[in-house]
Amino acid sequence: MKRRPRRSTPATLTALVLLAACTFVAVVAIQMILNQTPWVSYQAIADALHDAHWNDLIPALAGGGAALLGIILLLTAILPGKLTILPLHGDLDSGASRRSYRSTLRAAASTVDGVAGAKLILKRRKVTAKVTTGRTNTDGLADAVRGAIEHRLDQINPVVHPTVKIKVHAARSAS
């Protein structure tokens, strides 16, 4: 089970831009049919395009912008996003959401004696825990938190077992 996020943002943006362009063209066409003054003069656009050359700056910038937008939309459609469901080992096709995975590991880090708070950052192959403590002497705290998180990872049994990195921040100095 490797669920990926939907490509709804690029699709929505593309649809809104095309809807706006089509609406604008339709309004101008209807104004021309009804013999009203259109928002944009067709003759002015035709004259501007007729006078433009391919090696001018404006057509080059417009073409470059259109090509860049096309490449960005193509890459967002092709490249996979972050997994929304992280696969787990087991007989059944099972997985855990990123949110529950992160909160379970955060709870494991918070249960260690001396930990006042914990923040977790999940990446594909690494879990980084930022732990705050009220202790002045933080010796061994990072190892205890790493052990608690790795024990919980062994219980969860993910397909990709991430490496665990711990950063300890003492609220008070040892002076």
N, C-alpha and C positions, 0 to 999 in steps of 0.2 A: 504494500500500500504506500504509494508515493504520490500523495495529492499535492498538486501545485496550485498556486493562486490563479484565479481567472484573469484573463487579459481585458478586464472591463474598463480600466482607465484609458488605455490607448484607443480602444474601440469607441468609447464615449466621446473622447476629444475629437476623433476623426469624424464621427457622426455629427457632432455639434458644428464643426467648421463647415462641413458639406451642407448641412441644413441652413446655416446662415448664408452661405454663398448662393444656394438655390433660391432661398427666400428673396435675397436682394435682386437676383436676376429676374425672378418672377414679378416682383413689384415694378421694376423698371419696364419690363415687357408689357405689363398691364397698363402702366401709365402711357406708354407709347401707343397702345391700341386705342385707348380712350382719348387720344389727342391732348393729353395733359403734359405739362413740363416734367420730364423725368428727373429723378435725383441726379443722375449722371448722364451726360450727353453721349450718345453712341458715336456721334461724329467726332467729338473731342477725343474719345478713346481710340477711334480708328486713325485719326490724324497723328496722335502721339505714337501709336504702334507703327504707323507707316514711316514716320521720321526716325524711328530707333534703328540702330544697326546692331548686329550680333556682337560686335567687339566693343560696344559702349558699356559703361559701368553698370547702369540700371538693369539691363537684361542679364548681365553676368551675375550680379548679386541676387536677382530673382531666381535664376536657374540654380545657383549655388545653395540658396535657402531652401528651394524645393527639393533638391537632391539630399541635403542634410536632414530635412524633415522626413523624407522617405526612408533614409537609412536608419534614423532613430525609431520610426514606427516599425520597420522591418525587424530590427534587433529586439525591440520589446515584444514582438510577436514570436520570435524564434527562440531567444535565450530563455532558459528556465528560471523561474523565480525561486524564492526560498520555499522550502517544504512547509506546508501548513500542518501536515500530519507526519510526525517522525516515525519511521517503521521500527517495530520491535520484533525480536525473535519469538518464535512460538509456533504451535501447530496451526493456529488460525492466522489469517491475514489480519494482523493487528497493528495498531499505532496509537500514538499519544499526540495530542495537540501541543504546539510549542508553548502555549501559555501554561498548561497543566504540567508539562515537563519542567519548565523553568520554576514554577511555584513549588513543585515537589523538591527540587534540588535546593531551592532557597530555604525551604522549611528544614531540610536536613542540615544545612549550614547554620541555621539559627538555633538549632537545638544544642550545639556545642557549648560547653560551659565557658562563659566569658565573652560570648559574642553578643553585642548589643543590637546589631543590625547587619543585614547582608543584602547585597545587590548582585544579580547574576546577569551575565551577558552570554547568550548562546550564539555560537557560530557553528559552522558545519562540522568541524572536527576539534573544537576547543570550547571549553566552558571556563569563563573567567569569573571568579567570585571576589567581590570587593567587600571585605568584612570590617566593620567598625567595632571597637572594644573600648571599655572603660579602664582596662588594665594599663599599668605603666610598663610592665614587663610582658612582652608578647612572644617570648620564646616558646616554641612548641604549638602555638595556637594555629599557625598556618598548616602544620602537619595534621593536627586534629581535625580541622575543617576539611582538608583534602581527604582524609580517611573517611569522614562522614559522607561526603559527596560521592566518593568512589564506591562506598558500601551501598548507597542508594542506587547508583548506576548499575551495580551488579544485580540488585533486586529488580530494577526496571528491565535490564537486559536489552539495550538498544542494538540495532544492527551495526551502527557505526559507534564504537565506544570512544567518546571524546577524551582528549587529554584535559587535565584539570589544572588551572593556574589560580593561585590564591594571592590576593593583595590585602595586607592587614594595615588598617589605619587606627592608631591609638588616639583616643580623644584627648588624653593628657600626656604631657611629656614626662620623661623619667628624671627630671632634674630636681 
